[in-house]
Amino acid sequence: MSSEIYEFVIVDSKGRIIIPSRIRRILNISDGMMMMMIADPDKREIKIIPLVDLHARIYRLKIEMTDKPGVLAKVASLLAKNSIDLLMTESRTIKRGEIAQWNVIADFSSCKLNIKELVDMIEKLDFIRRIDIREIL
């Protein structure tokens, strides 16, 4: 059984919505909390992700790698060892057995490395084809 909650909201004349109190209570959303919105124009949907830390350092990583079992886990492990908090991930196969892509939105607040050092570590993995990283907050 799914644990999704469905509520309907109305957008006001200034483009605002009110998150229903039941959802705020369940997700522990409080006044002043920062939220991340991700819009997917192709799917015509918006995801709203609560961020606990107001001083979060949020980056988007797009990592292209060899499509074989275990490679994504190795990259995820490297990020975990460097205290990078994954907020949202999506993986997909581009060409089966050859190329896969992992899209990550992550909080780097606790990471002790600078971004260049981290990218260099990831690029040293022999199955990484390309990495694109961009600060979004």
Helices and strands as residue ranges (DSSP letters): H 21-26, E 34-40, E 45-51, E 58-66, H 71-81, E 85-95, E 99-107, H 115-123, E 128-135
